[in-house]
Amino acid sequence: MTSAVLAGPRVLLLVPARTYRAAAFLLAAARMGLDLVIGTDGALPLGGRPVIGVNPADPDGSAGLIVTRCGPVAAVIAADTPMLEVAAAVAARLGLPHNPAEAVMNANDKARQRQRWAAAGVPQPRFEIVPAATDDAATDDAVRRASAAVGFPCVVKAVSLSASQGVLRADDPAAAAAAARRIRQVLASARRPDTEPLLVEEYVPGPELSIDALLGGDGLTVTAVFDKPRTPDGPTFEETLLLTPSRLPGPVLAAAIGTAGQAARALGLTRGPVHAELRIDHRGGREGGRGGGRPVMLELAARSIGGLCSRVLRFPGGKTLEELILASALGDPVLTAGRDLGRPAGVYMIPVPRPGVLRAVDGRDSAAAIAGITAVTITMPAGRRVRPLPDGDQYLGFIFAEASTRHEVEDALSAARGQLRVIID
């Protein structure tokens, strides 16, 4: 850390009310001795800390309010996706280094991503953008044509949602049209504008991975790579098991990291955290080196990994990922690349199995007692109405493990999940 960090500079932290990330950033800021100003769009348990109310749907208006009320700050951080555009607007007004607003909008819109990656030659699936139509019949026809153009199987996506919400695989034109109608219902429930287009893209088979990194003047510094040994293949795409470090061959992993950096630059991103999702496509031969496969970009967000997944990561000095993000925003160089733990680790994201009212998640003590399990955290409170993906957007909780081998981590996480009994009425 530099002396500036030790002196406790003032930092604006923008936190959406619907996030898992608030506590991790608050703890990181406290460990670093930062003077925090909080902006949020709802009620958060912040220990009585004063906050500034902001509206993510009005970035410019919120930026004006924040600048008036918070005074000078050394850095602006968005804890999660809904606050990214507000953070960019505030930083622009204060003259602070930050991603341009245009780049953030590119990252938040999957259609804009695809268009900019196509222009820059970034490897990605074939895709078609389907504008909103005036009626269901016109939507069906447009989606059928788009799906035929990209080929089957295909994936139909909402362009503005994240965490696999509003994403469905389709194996024929009728299924693609049905997926589009369902996604339109999801968008309506999420109060998205009815003018939002849909994305229809080629389904890419192969192993999936995520890359977390920090962008800065020296390029892309990787902080974690997660393999997904249970890569979802549809019809929905909820994630469950994430393991780190990656077991991909070195040349393939290097190619994937290079592709993620190219994708971030093509969107106009220049600094801060990025979270990239890729698949390794084996259909075209062995371009990735020994072990074969070509990295193909699925999505990229201008934030770090979601949920509570960052809890499995520790860096030199015991620092958390959130501490690295805060330090990077304050201008400190990020000298580390990857976890400081020599042992493999992983997280199991517990999906919602069916719609209804969550009554309980039993068996947590038994799950936590399994060798290798470090924590079992249920984040969804009893009494909450829940919906599985692709309609909902949250998980029931997270299971964490660490062991001597990846196989032991995977077995521990699977066994712990088997001990849990989810009761939904």
C-alpha positions as CSV (number, residue, x, y, z in Angstrom):
1,M,0.0,0.0,0.0
2,T,1.1,3.6,-0.6
3,S,1.1,6.2,2.1
4,A,-2.1,7.7,0.5
5,V,-4.0,4.5,1.4
6,L,-2.6,4.4,4.9
7,A,-3.7,8.1,5.4
8,G,-7.3,7.1,4.8
9,P,-8.4,8.8,1.6
10,R,-12.1,9.4,1.0
11,V,-13.8,7.0,-1.3
12,L,-17.3,6.9,-2.8
13,L,-18.7,3.4,-2.7
14,L,-21.9,3.0,-4.8
15,V,-23.9,-0.1,-3.6
16,P,-27.2,-1.3,-5.0
17,A,-29.6,-2.6,-2.4
18,R,-29.9,-5.9,-4.2
19,T,-26.4,-7.1,-4.0
20,Y,-24.3,-9.7,-2.2
21,R,-21.2,-7.5,-2.3
22,A,-21.8,-4.7,0.2
23,A,-20.3,-6.4,3.3
24,A,-17.2,-7.5,1.5
25,F,-16.4,-4.0,0.3
26,L,-17.3,-2.4,3.7
27,L,-14.9,-4.8,5.4
28,A,-12.2,-4.2,2.9
29,A,-12.5,-0.4,3.3
30,A,-12.4,-0.7,7.1
31,R,-9.2,-2.9,6.9
32,M,-7.6,-0.2,4.7
33,G,-8.7,2.7,6.9
34,L,-10.7,4.4,4.2
35,D,-13.2,7.2,4.8
36,L,-16.2,5.9,3.0
37,V,-19.1,7.8,1.5
38,I,-22.0,5.4,0.6
39,G,-24.4,5.9,-2.3
40,T,-27.3,3.4,-2.6
41,D,-30.8,3.0,-4.1
42,G,-32.4,1.3,-1.0
43,A,-32.1,0.3,2.6
44,L,-28.9,-1.5,3.5
45,P,-27.6,-2.7,6.9
46,L,-24.7,-0.2,7.1
47,G,-24.5,0.2,10.9
48,G,-26.0,3.6,11.0
49,R,-23.6,5.0,8.4
50,P,-25.1,8.0,6.5
51,V,-25.9,7.4,2.9
52,I,-26.8,9.3,-0.3
53,G,-29.8,8.1,-2.1
54,V,-29.2,7.5,-5.8
55,N,-31.2,6.3,-8.8
56,P,-29.3,3.9,-11.1
57,A,-31.9,4.7,-13.9
58,D,-30.8,8.3,-13.8
59,P,-27.0,8.3,-13.8
60,D,-26.5,12.0,-14.6
61,G,-29.1,13.2,-12.1
62,S,-27.6,10.9,-9.4
63,A,-24.1,12.2,-10.3
64,G,-25.2,15.8,-9.8
65,L,-26.7,15.0,-6.4
66,I,-23.7,13.0,-5.2
67,V,-21.2,15.7,-6.3
68,T,-23.2,18.3,-4.4
69,R,-23.5,16.3,-1.2
70,C,-20.3,14.1,-0.9
71,G,-17.6,16.6,-1.5
72,P,-14.2,15.7,-2.9
73,V,-13.2,12.0,-3.1
74,A,-10.1,10.2,-4.2
75,A,-11.9,7.4,-6.1
76,V,-15.3,6.1,-7.1
77,I,-16.2,2.4,-6.8
78,A,-19.3,0.6,-8.0
79,A,-19.9,-2.5,-6.0
80,D,-22.1,-4.2,-8.6
81,T,-23.5,-3.8,-12.1
82,P,-26.5,-1.5,-11.4
83,M,-24.2,1.2,-10.2
84,L,-21.6,1.2,-13.0
85,E,-23.1,3.9,-15.1
86,V,-23.6,6.1,-12.0
87,A,-20.0,5.6,-11.0
88,A,-18.8,6.6,-14.5
89,A,-21.0,9.8,-14.4
90,V,-19.7,10.8,-11.0
91,A,-16.0,10.2,-11.9
92,A,-16.5,12.3,-15.1
93,R,-17.9,15.2,-13.1
94,L,-15.1,15.0,-10.5
95,G,-12.3,14.5,-13.1
96,L,-11.3,11.1,-11.6
97,P,-9.7,8.3,-13.6
98,H,-12.5,5.9,-14.5
99,N,-13.9,3.9,-17.4
100,P,-15.7,6.2,-19.9
101,A,-19.5,6.1,-19.7
102,E,-19.7,4.8,-23.2
103,A,-17.5,1.8,-22.4
104,V,-19.6,1.0,-19.3
105,M,-22.8,1.1,-21.4
106,N,-21.1,-1.2,-23.9
107,A,-20.3,-3.7,-21.2
108,N,-23.9,-3.5,-19.7
109,D,-25.6,-4.3,-23.1
110,K,-25.0,-7.7,-24.6
111,A,-26.0,-6.6,-28.1
112,R,-23.5,-3.7,-28.0
113,Q,-20.9,-6.1,-26.8
114,R,-21.4,-8.4,-29.8
115,Q,-21.4,-5.5,-32.3
116,R,-18.1,-4.1,-30.9
117,W,-16.4,-7.4,-30.7
118,A,-17.4,-8.2,-34.3
119,A,-15.9,-4.9,-35.4
120,A,-12.7,-5.7,-33.5
121,G,-12.4,-9.3,-34.6
122,V,-12.8,-10.7,-31.1
123,P,-13.7,-14.5,-31.2
124,Q,-17.3,-14.9,-30.3
125,P,-20.4,-17.0,-31.3
126,R,-22.3,-16.1,-34.5
127,F,-25.2,-13.8,-33.5
128,E,-28.3,-11.9,-34.6
129,I,-29.9,-9.0,-32.9
130,V,-33.7,-9.1,-32.9
131,P,-35.4,-5.7,-32.5
132,A,-38.6,-5.5,-30.4
133,A,-41.7,-6.2,-32.5
134,T,-45.2,-4.8,-32.3
135,D,-46.8,-8.2,-31.6
136,D,-46.0,-11.8,-30.7
137,A,-46.4,-13.1,-34.2
138,A,-43.9,-10.6,-35.5
139,T,-41.5,-11.5,-32.7
140,D,-41.9,-15.2,-33.4
141,D,-41.1,-14.7,-37.1
142,A,-38.1,-12.6,-36.4
143,V,-36.6,-15.0,-33.8
144,R,-37.2,-18.0,-36.1
145,R,-35.3,-16.2,-38.9
146,A,-32.5,-15.2,-36.5
147,S,-32.1,-18.7,-35.1
148,A,-32.0,-20.3,-38.5
149,A,-29.3,-17.8,-39.5
150,V,-27.0,-18.7,-36.5
151,G,-27.8,-22.4,-36.6
152,F,-29.0,-24.9,-34.0
153,P,-28.7,-25.3,-31.1
154,C,-28.8,-21.6,-30.3
155,V,-29.1,-19.4,-27.3
156,V,-31.8,-16.6,-26.9
157,K,-30.8,-13.9,-24.4
158,A,-32.1,-10.7,-22.9
159,V,-29.4,-8.0,-23.6
160,S,-29.7,-6.1,-20.3
161,L,-29.9,-8.9,-17.7
162,S,-27.1,-10.8,-15.9
163,A,-26.3,-13.9,-13.8
164,S,-27.9,-16.1,-16.5
165,Q,-31.3,-14.5,-16.0
166,G,-33.3,-14.4,-19.3
167,V,-31.1,-16.9,-21.1
168,L,-32.4,-20.1,-22.7
169,R,-31.2,-22.7,-25.2
170,A,-33.3,-23.6,-28.2
171,D,-32.8,-26.6,-30.5
172,D,-35.3,-25.7,-33.2
173,P,-37.2,-22.7,-34.5
174,A,-40.3,-23.4,-32.4
175,A,-38.3,-23.6,-29.2
176,A,-36.5,-20.4,-30.1
177,A,-39.8,-18.5,-30.5
178,A,-41.0,-20.0,-27.2
179,A,-37.8,-18.9,-25.5
180,A,-38.2,-15.4,-26.8
181,R,-41.8,-15.1,-25.5
182,R,-40.6,-16.4,-22.1
183,I,-37.7,-13.9,-22.0
184,R,-40.1,-11.1,-22.8
185,Q,-42.1,-12.0,-19.7
186,V,-38.9,-12.0,-17.6
187,L,-38.0,-8.5,-19.0
188,A,-41.5,-7.3,-18.1
189,S,-41.2,-8.6,-14.6
190,A,-37.8,-6.9,-14.3
191,R,-39.4,-3.6,-15.5
192,R,-37.2,-3.4,-18.6
193,P,-38.5,-1.3,-21.5
194,D,-40.6,-3.1,-24.0
195,T,-38.3,-1.7,-26.8
196,E,-35.4,-3.8,-25.7
197,P,-34.1,-6.1,-28.4
198,L,-33.2,-9.8,-27.9
199,L,-30.0,-11.5,-28.8
200,V,-29.9,-14.9,-30.6
201,E,-26.5,-16.5,-30.8
202,E,-24.8,-19.7,-31.7
203,Y,-24.5,-22.3,-28.9
204,V,-20.8,-23.0,-28.3
205,P,-20.0,-26.4,-26.8
206,G,-17.0,-27.0,-24.7
207,P,-15.6,-26.3,-21.2
208,E,-16.4,-22.9,-19.7
209,L,-14.3,-20.7,-17.5
210,S,-14.4,-17.3,-16.0
211,I,-11.5,-14.8,-15.7
212,D,-11.3,-12.1,-13.1
213,A,-8.8,-9.4,-13.6
214,L,-7.9,-5.7,-13.0
215,L,-7.4,-3.3,-15.9
216,G,-4.8,-0.6,-15.6
217,G,-1.9,1.1,-17.3
218,D,0.0,-2.1,-17.5
219,G,-2.9,-4.0,-19.1
220,L,-4.8,-6.9,-17.7
221,T,-3.6,-8.3,-14.3
222,V,-5.4,-11.6,-13.7
223,T,-6.6,-12.2,-10.1
224,A,-8.4,-15.5,-10.6
225,V,-9.4,-18.1,-13.2
226,F,-12.3,-20.4,-12.3
227,D,-13.1,-23.6,-14.2
228,K,-16.7,-24.8,-14.4
229,P,-16.5,-28.6,-14.3
230,R,-20.3,-28.8,-14.6
231,T,-20.6,-26.5,-17.6
232,P,-24.4,-26.0,-18.2
233,D,-25.6,-27.0,-21.6
234,G,-29.2,-25.7,-21.3
235,P,-32.1,-25.3,-21.6
236,T,-31.2,-22.9,-18.6
237,F,-27.7,-21.8,-17.7
238,E,-27.5,-21.6,-13.9
239,E,-24.0,-21.9,-12.6
240,T,-23.2,-24.2,-9.7
241,L,-19.6,-25.4,-9.2
242,L,-16.6,-23.1,-9.6
243,L,-13.0,-24.3,-9.0
244,T,-9.7,-22.5,-8.9
245,P,-6.9,-22.6,-10.0
246,S,-7.7,-23.6,-13.6
247,R,-6.6,-27.0,-15.0
248,L,-6.5,-25.8,-18.6
249,P,-3.3,-26.3,-20.5
250,G,-1.0,-23.3,-20.3
251,P,-1.2,-22.3,-24.0
252,V,-5.1,-22.5,-23.9
253,L,-5.3,-20.5,-20.7
254,A,-2.9,-17.9,-22.1
255,A,-5.0,-17.6,-25.2
256,A,-8.2,-17.2,-23.1
257,I,-6.6,-14.4,-21.0
258,G,-5.4,-12.7,-24.2
259,T,-8.9,-12.9,-25.7
260,A,-10.5,-11.5,-22.5
261,G,-8.1,-8.5,-22.7
262,Q,-8.8,-7.9,-26.3
263,A,-12.6,-8.0,-25.5
264,A,-12.2,-5.5,-22.7
265,R,-10.3,-3.1,-24.9
266,A,-12.8,-3.4,-27.7
267,L,-15.5,-2.2,-25.4
268,G,-13.5,0.8,-24.5
269,L,-12.7,-0.3,-20.9
270,T,-9.5,1.1,-19.5
271,R,-9.3,0.4,-15.8
272,G,-10.9,-1.4,-12.9
273,P,-12.2,-4.9,-12.4
274,V,-13.5,-7.1,-15.3
275,H,-15.2,-10.5,-15.2
276,A,-15.1,-12.4,-18.4
277,E,-16.9,-15.6,-19.3
278,L,-15.5,-17.8,-22.1
279,R,-15.9,-21.3,-23.6
280,I,-13.1,-23.3,-25.2
281,D,-14.5,-24.4,-28.6
282,H,-12.9,-27.6,-29.8
283,R,-14.8,-27.7,-33.1
284,G,-12.2,-25.8,-35.1
285,G,-9.2,-27.9,-34.3
286,R,-6.3,-27.2,-32.0
287,E,-5.7,-23.5,-32.2
288,G,-5.3,-23.0,-28.5
289,G,-2.1,-25.2,-28.4
290,R,-1.6,-28.6,-26.8
291,G,-5.0,-29.8,-25.6
292,G,-6.7,-27.9,-28.4
293,G,-9.5,-25.5,-28.5
294,R,-10.2,-21.9,-29.3
295,P,-11.3,-19.4,-26.6
296,V,-14.6,-17.8,-27.5
297,M,-16.0,-14.8,-25.6
298,L,-19.5,-15.3,-24.1
299,E,-19.9,-12.1,-22.0
300,L,-17.8,-9.6,-20.1
301,A,-18.8,-7.3,-17.2
302,A,-17.0,-4.2,-15.9
303,R,-17.0,-5.6,-12.3
304,S,-15.5,-8.5,-10.3
305,I,-17.0,-12.0,-9.9
306,G,-20.6,-11.9,-8.5
307,G,-22.3,-13.4,-5.5
308,L,-20.1,-14.3,-2.5
309,C,-17.6,-16.1,-4.8
310,S,-14.7,-13.8,-4.1
311,R,-14.6,-15.3,-0.5
312,V,-12.5,-18.2,-1.9
313,L,-9.8,-15.8,-3.0
314,R,-6.9,-14.5,-0.8
315,F,-3.8,-12.6,-2.0
316,P,-0.4,-11.8,-0.5
317,G,-0.7,-10.3,2.9
318,G,-4.1,-11.9,3.4
319,K,-5.7,-9.3,1.2
320,T,-9.2,-9.8,-0.3
321,L,-10.2,-9.2,-3.9
322,E,-12.2,-6.2,-2.7
323,E,-9.1,-4.7,-1.2
324,L,-7.2,-5.1,-4.5
325,I,-10.1,-3.4,-6.3
326,L,-10.1,-0.4,-3.8
327,A,-6.3,-0.1,-4.0
328,S,-6.3,-0.2,-7.7
329,A,-9.0,2.6,-7.9
330,L,-6.8,4.7,-5.6
331,G,-3.9,4.3,-8.1
332,D,-1.8,1.7,-6.3
333,P,-0.2,-0.9,-8.6
334,V,-1.6,-4.4,-8.4
335,L,1.5,-6.5,-8.2
336,T,-0.1,-9.9,-7.6
337,A,-1.5,-12.2,-10.1
338,G,-3.7,-15.0,-8.7
339,R,-4.6,-16.5,-5.4
340,D,-2.0,-16.6,-2.6
341,L,-3.3,-20.0,-1.4
342,G,-1.4,-23.0,-2.7
343,R,-4.4,-25.3,-2.2
344,P,-7.3,-25.6,-4.7
345,A,-10.5,-24.0,-3.6
346,G,-14.1,-23.8,-4.9
347,V,-17.6,-22.6,-4.4
348,Y,-20.9,-24.2,-5.0
349,M,-23.7,-21.7,-5.9
350,I,-27.0,-23.1,-4.7
351,P,-29.6,-22.5,-7.4
352,V,-33.4,-22.2,-6.7
353,P,-34.9,-25.6,-7.6
354,R,-38.5,-24.5,-8.1
355,P,-40.7,-21.5,-7.7
356,G,-42.6,-20.8,-4.4
357,V,-42.0,-19.5,-0.9
358,L,-38.7,-20.5,0.7
359,R,-39.5,-22.0,4.1
360,A,-36.1,-23.5,5.2
361,V,-32.8,-24.9,4.1
362,D,-32.1,-27.8,6.4
363,G,-28.9,-29.8,6.9
364,R,-26.5,-27.0,7.1
365,D,-24.6,-28.4,10.1
366,S,-24.2,-31.7,8.4
367,A,-22.9,-30.0,5.2
368,A,-20.5,-27.8,7.2
369,A,-19.0,-30.9,8.9
370,I,-17.8,-32.5,5.7
371,A,-14.0,-32.5,5.4
372,G,-12.8,-29.6,3.2
373,I,-15.9,-27.4,3.7
374,T,-15.0,-24.0,5.0
375,A,-18.4,-22.3,5.1
376,V,-22.1,-22.8,4.2
377,T,-23.9,-19.5,3.8
378,I,-27.6,-19.3,3.0
379,T,-28.3,-15.8,1.7
380,M,-32.0,-16.1,0.9
381,P,-34.2,-15.5,4.0
382,A,-37.0,-17.8,4.9
383,G,-40.4,-16.4,3.8
384,R,-39.0,-14.9,0.6
385,R,-40.7,-15.8,-2.7
386,V,-38.2,-17.4,-5.0
387,R,-37.9,-18.2,-8.7
388,P,-35.4,-20.4,-10.5
389,L,-33.4,-19.2,-13.5
390,P,-34.0,-18.0,-16.1
391,D,-37.0,-16.1,-14.4
392,G,-35.2,-15.3,-11.2
393,D,-31.9,-13.7,-10.6
394,Q,-30.6,-14.9,-7.2
395,Y,-29.2,-18.0,-5.6
396,L,-30.2,-19.6,-2.3
397,G,-26.6,-19.4,-1.0
398,F,-23.0,-20.5,-1.3
399,I,-20.9,-23.4,-0.1
400,F,-17.1,-23.0,0.1
401,A,-14.4,-25.6,0.2
402,E,-10.6,-25.9,0.2
403,A,-8.5,-29.1,0.0
404,S,-5.3,-30.6,-1.2
405,T,-6.6,-31.5,-4.7
406,R,-9.3,-30.2,-7.0
407,H,-10.9,-33.6,-6.9
408,E,-11.3,-33.4,-3.1
409,V,-12.7,-29.9,-3.4
410,E,-15.3,-31.0,-6.0
411,D,-16.3,-34.0,-3.9
412,A,-16.6,-32.0,-0.8
413,L,-18.8,-29.4,-2.4
414,S,-21.0,-32.0,-4.0
415,A,-21.4,-34.0,-0.8
416,A,-22.2,-30.8,1.1
417,R,-24.9,-29.9,-1.4
418,G,-26.3,-33.4,-1.0
419,Q,-26.8,-32.8,2.7
420,L,-29.0,-29.7,2.2
421,R,-32.8,-30.1,2.0
422,V,-34.5,-27.1,0.4
423,I,-38.1,-26.6,1.6
424,I,-40.2,-24.5,-0.8
425,D,-44.0,-24.2,-0.6
